[in-house]
Amino acid sequence: MHYTEYDTRLAAYAVVTDDKGRVLLALWNEGSRRQWTLPGGGLELHERAEEGVVREVLEETGYDVELDALLGVDSYVFPAERRAVGTDRPMKAFRVLYRAHVVGGELTHEEDGSTDEAAWFPLSEVPSLDRVSVVDIALGMAGLR
């Protein structure tokens, strides 16, 4: 049997905007520093990407969303020393990126998860935030940068 020398993670994230020109972000708490990210995350084994991103947005922000479009797929390699879990294996992350809009719910913060705060930010403020790279990648794919 052939095994890779790295781990693989499939995740899905959403660019959620409102009619006030704001984007919804979640504060990631598992890295070496707290950074803003898109709501979303790792898929469960049984989930399609579309199901997983809707579930993750609800868990992290309190909002029910409807998907508008697939923006694209991005991949990123995390060196072993940058992973949140102690391991000597790098990880290749595949990130499926969607555009979505809120259809219900209210802003709440996730408890006991990989994020612990969610907030709306004017798109003009995003460049000044401490954020992970997928935010800029997805906003670019959505034509918002």
C-alpha positions in Angstrom: 0.0 0.0 0.0 1.3 3.5 -0.9 1.0 6.3 1.7 1.7 10.0 1.1 4.3 11.8 3.1 1.7 14.5 4.0 -1.8 14.8 5.3 -4.7 16.1 3.1 -7.6 18.2 4.3 -10.7 19.1 2.3 -12.5 22.2 3.5 -15.2 24.6 2.2 -15.6 28.3 2.9 -18.1 31.1 2.0 -17.7 34.7 1.1 -20.9 36.1 2.6 -21.7 39.8 1.9 -24.6 42.0 2.7 -26.2 45.0 1.0 -24.1 47.4 3.1 -20.8 46.4 1.5 -19.7 44.2 4.4 -18.2 40.7 4.5 -18.8 38.2 7.3 -15.6 36.9 8.9 -14.8 34.5 11.8 -11.9 34.8 14.2 -9.8 31.6 14.0 -8.3 30.6 17.3 -6.2 27.5 16.6 -3.1 29.0 15.0 0.0 30.6 16.6 -2.0 33.9 16.5 -5.7 34.8 16.3 -6.6 35.7 12.7 -9.7 36.5 10.8 -10.9 33.9 8.2 -13.9 33.1 6.1 -16.6 31.1 7.8 -16.2 27.5 6.9 -14.0 24.6 7.6 -13.3 20.9 7.2 -15.8 18.6 5.7 -17.2 15.5 7.4 -16.6 12.2 5.6 -20.2 11.9 4.5 -20.7 15.5 3.4 -20.7 17.1 0.0 -18.8 20.5 0.0 -22.1 22.4 -0.4 -23.5 20.8 2.7 -20.4 21.2 4.7 -20.0 24.9 4.0 -23.6 25.6 5.0 -23.2 23.7 8.2 -19.9 25.4 9.0 -21.2 28.9 8.4 -24.1 28.2 10.8 -21.9 26.7 13.5 -19.4 29.6 13.3 -21.7 32.6 12.8 -25.3 31.6 13.6 -26.5 32.4 10.1 -28.3 30.1 7.7 -26.9 30.8 4.2 -27.8 29.9 0.7 -25.1 29.3 -1.9 -24.9 31.6 -4.9 -22.0 30.3 -6.8 -18.8 28.2 -6.7 -15.9 30.6 -6.9 -13.2 28.1 -7.2 -10.8 25.7 -5.5 -7.6 26.8 -3.9 -4.8 24.7 -2.4 -2.2 25.5 0.2 0.6 23.6 1.8 1.0 24.0 5.6 4.5 23.0 6.8 4.5 20.7 9.7 5.8 23.4 12.1 2.8 25.6 11.2 0.1 23.1 11.9 -2.1 23.5 15.0 -1.6 19.9 16.0 1.8 18.4 16.9 3.0 16.4 14.0 6.0 16.1 11.7 3.8 15.8 8.6 3.0 18.7 6.3 -0.6 19.1 5.2 -2.0 20.0 1.8 -5.3 21.8 2.2 -7.9 22.0 -0.6 -10.3 24.8 0.0 -13.6 24.9 -2.0 -14.7 28.6 -2.1 -18.4 29.7 -2.5 -20.3 32.9 -2.7 -23.3 32.9 -0.3 -26.0 35.1 1.2 -27.8 35.1 4.6 -31.4 33.7 4.5 -31.9 33.4 8.3 -30.5 33.2 11.8 -28.7 35.8 13.8 -25.1 36.6 14.6 -23.8 34.3 17.3 -20.3 33.2 18.3 -19.2 29.6 18.2 -18.4 27.9 21.5 -15.7 25.3 21.8 -14.7 25.4 18.1 -11.9 26.6 15.9 -13.4 30.1 15.9 -14.8 32.0 18.8 -16.1 35.3 17.3 -17.9 36.3 14.1 -18.3 39.9 12.8 -19.2 41.9 9.8 -16.5 44.1 8.3 -16.7 46.8 5.6 -14.8 45.5 2.6 -12.6 48.6 2.8 -11.4 47.5 6.3 -10.3 44.0 5.4 -6.8 44.9 4.2 -6.1 46.3 7.7 -7.1 43.1 9.5 -4.8 40.3 10.6 -6.2 37.6 8.4 -5.4 34.3 6.8 -4.6 34.2 3.1 -7.8 32.5 2.0 -9.7 35.7 2.7 -7.8 37.6 0.0 -7.9 34.7 -2.4 -11.7 34.2 -2.1 -12.4 38.0 -2.2 -10.3 38.1 -5.4 -12.2 35.2 -6.9 -15.5 37.0 -6.0 -14.4 40.2 -7.7 -14.4 42.1 -4.4 -10.7 43.2 -4.3 
